[in-house]
């Protein structure tokens, strides 16, 4: 996201292979950092990809769906890994001996116990 905000992005393969050059051109004009060269709403509506017939005759639904499923699965694995790491850490903390010595208690608790 940081790179996009700096205007440093690419249409990486294989993710963008099925996308027409006209669509990529449209996106590039919308993402210009310089507001003077960035498309206005009127210009965007006049772009050939919007107003014309320059879109590819490819059905990209399957490609997009497959990529979304991969990303979703990757996210679920990451969540499961993080949950496992948290559980492991909690078990390690639970196994540590808990001392009831005055050294382990906060100063307020020590003074209350001494009264």
Contact map, one row per residue, 1 for C-alpha under 8 A:
1111100000000000000000000000000000000000000000000000000000000000000000000000000000000000000000000000000000000000000
1111110000000000000000000000000000000000000000000000000000000000000000000000000000000000000000000000000000000000000
1111111110000000000000000000000000000000000000000000000000000000000000000000000000000000000000000000000000000000000
1111111110000000000000000000000000000000000000000000000000000000000000000000000000000000000000000000000000000000000
1111111100000000000000000000000000000000000000000000000000000000000000000000000000000000000000000000000000000000000
0111111100000000000000000000000010000000000000000000000000000000000000000000000000000000000000000000000000000000000
0011111110000000000000000000001110000000000000000000000000000000000000000000000000000000000000000000000000000000000
0011111111000000000000000000000000000000000000000000000000000000000000000000000000000000000000000000000000000000000
0011001111100000000000000000000000000000000000000000000000000000000000000000000000000000000000000000000000000000000
0000000111110000000000000000000000000000000000000000000000000000000000000000000000000000000000000000000000000000000
0000000011111011000000010000000000000000000000000000000000000000000000000000000000000000000000000000000000000000000
0000000001111111100000000000000000000000000000000000000000000000000000000000000000000000000000000000000000000000000
0000000000111111100000000000000000000000000000000000000000000000000000000000000000000000000000000000000000000000000
0000000000011111100000000000000000000000000000000000000000000000000000000000000000000000000000000000000000000000000
0000000000111111110000000000000000000000000000000000000000000000001000000000000000000000000000000000000000000000000
0000000000111111111000000000000000000000000000000000000000000000000000000000000000000000000000000000000000000000000
0000000000011111111100000000000000000000000000000000000000000000000000000000000000000000000000000000000000000000000
0000000000000011111100000000000000000000000000000000000001010000000000000000000000000000000000000000000000000000000
0000000000000001111110110000000000000000000000000000000100010000000000000000000000000000000000000000000000000000000
0000000000000000111111110000000000000000000000000000011100000000000000000000000000000000000000000000000000000000000
0000000000000000001111111000000000000000000000000000000000000000000000000000000000000000000000000000000000000000000
0000000000000000000111111100000000000000000000011000011000000000000000000000000000000000000000000000000000000000000
0000000000000000001111111110000000000000000000001000001000000000000000000000000000000000000000000000000000000000000
0000000000100000001111111111000000000000000000000000000000000000000000000000000000000000000000000000000000000000000
0000000000000000000011111111100000000000000000000000000000000000000000000000000000000000000000000000000000000000000
0000000000000000000001111111110000000000000100101000000000000000000000000000000000000000000000000000000000000000000
0000000000000000000000111111111000000000000000000000000000000000000000000000000000000000000000000000000000000000000
0000000000000000000000011111111100000000000000000000000000000000000000000000000000000000000000000000000000000000000
0000000000000000000000001111111100001110000000000000000000000000000000000000000000000000000000000000000000000000000
0000000000000000000000000111111100000110000100000000000000000000000000000000000000000000000000000000000000000000000
0000001000000000000000000011111110000100000000000000000000000000000000000000000000000000000000000000000000000000000
0000001000000000000000000001111111101110000000000000000000000000000000000000000000000000000000000000000000000000000
0000011000000000000000000000001111100100000000000000000000000000000000000000000000000000000000000000000000000000000
0000000000000000000000000000000111111100000000000000000000000000000000000000000000000000000000000000000000000000000
0000000000000000000000000000000111111110000000000000000000000000000000000000000000000000000000000000000000000000000
0000000000000000000000000000000001111100000000000000000000000000000000000000000000000000000000000000000000000000000
0000000000000000000000000000100101111110000000000000000000000000000000000000000000000000000000000000000000000000000
0000000000000000000000000000111111111111000000000000000000000000000000000000000000000000000000000000000000000000000
0000000000000000000000000000110100101111111100000000000000000000000000000000000000000000000000000000000000000000000
0000000000000000000000000000000000000111111100000000000000000000000000000000000000000000000000000000000000000000000
0000000000000000000000000000000000000011111110000000000000000000000000000000000000000000000000000000000000000000000
0000000000000000000000000000000000000011111111000000000000000000000000000000000000000000000000000000000000000000000
0000000000000000000000000000000000000011111111100000000000000000000000000000000000000000000000000000000000000000000
0000000000000000000000000100010000000011111111100100000000000000000000000000000000000000000000000000000000000000000
0000000000000000000000000000000000000000111111100110000000000000000000000000000000000000000000000000000000000000000
0000000000000000000000000000000000000000011111110110000000000000000000000000000000000000000000000000000000000000000
0000000000000000000000000100000000000000001111111111000000000000000000000000000000000000000000000000000000000000000
0000000000000000000001000000000000000000000001111111110000000000000000000000000000000000000000000000000000000000000
0000000000000000000001100100000000000000000000111111111000000000000000000000000000000000000000000000000000000000000
0000000000000000000000000000000000000000000111111111100000000000000000000000000000000000000000000000000000000000000
0000000000000000000000000000000000000000000011111111100000000000000000000000000000000000000000000000000000000000000
0000000000000000000000000000000000000000000000111111110000000000000000000000000000000000000000000000000000000000000
0000000000000000000000000000000000000000000000011111111000000000000000000000000000000000000000000000000000000000000
0000000000000000000101000000000000000000000000011001111100000000000000000000000000000000000000000000000000000000000
0000000000000000000101100000000000000000000000001000111110000000000000000000000000000000000000000000000000000000000
0000000000000000001100000000000000000000000000000000011111000000000000000000000000000000000000000000000000000000000
0000000000000000000000000000000000000000000000000000001111100000000000000000000000000000000000000000000000000000000
0000000000000000010000000000000000000000000000000000000111110000000000000000000000000000000000000000000000000000000
0000000000000000000000000000000000000000000000000000000011111100000000000000000000000000000000000000000000000000000
0000000000000000011000000000000000000000000000000000000001111111000000000000000000000000000000000000000000000000000
0000000000000000000000000000000000000000000000000000000000111111100000000000000000000000000000000000000000000000000
0000000000000000000000000000000000000000000000000000000000111111110000000000000000000000000000000000000000000000000
0000000000000000000000000000000000000000000000000000000000011111111000000000000000000000000000000000000000000000000
0000000000000000000000000000000000000000000000000000000000011111111100000000000000000000000000000000000000000000000
0000000000000000000000000000000000000000000000000000000000001111111110000000000000000000000000000000000000000000000
0000000000000000000000000000000000000000000000000000000000000111111111000000000000000000000000000000000000000000000
0000000000000010000000000000000000000000000000000000000000000011111111100000000000000000000000000000000000000000000
0000000000000000000000000000000000000000000000000000000000000001111111110000000000000000000000000000000000000000000
0000000000000000000000000000000000000000000000000000000000000000111111111000000000000000000000000000000000000000000
0000000000000000000000000000000000000000000000000000000000000000011111111100000000000000000000000000000000000000000
0000000000000000000000000000000000000000000000000000000000000000001111111110000000000000000000000000000000000000000
0000000000000000000000000000000000000000000000000000000000000000000111111111000000000000000000000000000000000000000
0000000000000000000000000000000000000000000000000000000000000000000011111111100000000000000000000000000000000000000
0000000000000000000000000000000000000000000000000000000000000000000001111111110000000000000000000000000000000000000
0000000000000000000000000000000000000000000000000000000000000000000000111111111000000000000000000000000000000000000
0000000000000000000000000000000000000000000000000000000000000000000000011111111100000000000000000000000000000000000
0000000000000000000000000000000000000000000000000000000000000000000000001111111110000000000000000000000000000000000
0000000000000000000000000000000000000000000000000000000000000000000000000111111111000000000000000000000000000000000
0000000000000000000000000000000000000000000000000000000000000000000000000011111111100000000000000000000000000000000
0000000000000000000000000000000000000000000000000000000000000000000000000001111111110000000000000000000000000000000
0000000000000000000000000000000000000000000000000000000000000000000000000000111111111000000000000000000000000000000
0000000000000000000000000000000000000000000000000000000000000000000000000000011111111100000000000000000000000000000
0000000000000000000000000000000000000000000000000000000000000000000000000000001111111110000000000000000000000000000
0000000000000000000000000000000000000000000000000000000000000000000000000000000111111111000000000000000000000000000
0000000000000000000000000000000000000000000000000000000000000000000000000000000011111111100000000000000000000000000
0000000000000000000000000000000000000000000000000000000000000000000000000000000001111111110000000000000000000000000
0000000000000000000000000000000000000000000000000000000000000000000000000000000000111111111000000000000000000000000
0000000000000000000000000000000000000000000000000000000000000000000000000000000000011111111100000000000000000000000
0000000000000000000000000000000000000000000000000000000000000000000000000000000000001111111110000000000000000000000
0000000000000000000000000000000000000000000000000000000000000000000000000000000000000111111111000000000000000000000
0000000000000000000000000000000000000000000000000000000000000000000000000000000000000011111111100000000000000000000
0000000000000000000000000000000000000000000000000000000000000000000000000000000000000001111111110000000000000000000
0000000000000000000000000000000000000000000000000000000000000000000000000000000000000000111111110000000000000000000
0000000000000000000000000000000000000000000000000000000000000000000000000000000000000000011111111000000000000000000
0000000000000000000000000000000000000000000000000000000000000000000000000000000000000000001111111000000000000000000
0000000000000000000000000000000000000000000000000000000000000000000000000000000000000000000111111100000000000000000
0000000000000000000000000000000000000000000000000000000000000000000000000000000000000000000001111110000000000000000
0000000000000000000000000000000000000000000000000000000000000000000000000000000000000000000000011111000000000000000
0000000000000000000000000000000000000000000000000000000000000000000000000000000000000000000000001111100100000000000
0000000000000000000000000000000000000000000000000000000000000000000000000000000000000000000000000111110110000000000
0000000000000000000000000000000000000000000000000000000000000000000000000000000000000000000000000011111110000000000
0000000000000000000000000000000000000000000000000000000000000000000000000000000000000000000000000001111110000100000
0000000000000000000000000000000000000000000000000000000000000000000000000000000000000000000000000000111111000000000
0000000000000000000000000000000000000000000000000000000000000000000000000000000000000000000000000011111111000000000
0000000000000000000000000000000000000000000000000000000000000000000000000000000000000000000000000001111111101100000
0000000000000000000000000000000000000000000000000000000000000000000000000000000000000000000000000000001111111100000
0000000000000000000000000000000000000000000000000000000000000000000000000000000000000000000000000000000011111110000
0000000000000000000000000000000000000000000000000000000000000000000000000000000000000000000000000000000001111111000
0000000000000000000000000000000000000000000000000000000000000000000000000000000000000000000000000000000011111111100
0000000000000000000000000000000000000000000000000000000000000000000000000000000000000000000000000000010011111111110
0000000000000000000000000000000000000000000000000000000000000000000000000000000000000000000000000000000000111111111
0000000000000000000000000000000000000000000000000000000000000000000000000000000000000000000000000000000000011111111
0000000000000000000000000000000000000000000000000000000000000000000000000000000000000000000000000000000000001111111
0000000000000000000000000000000000000000000000000000000000000000000000000000000000000000000000000000000000000111111
0000000000000000000000000000000000000000000000000000000000000000000000000000000000000000000000000000000000000011111
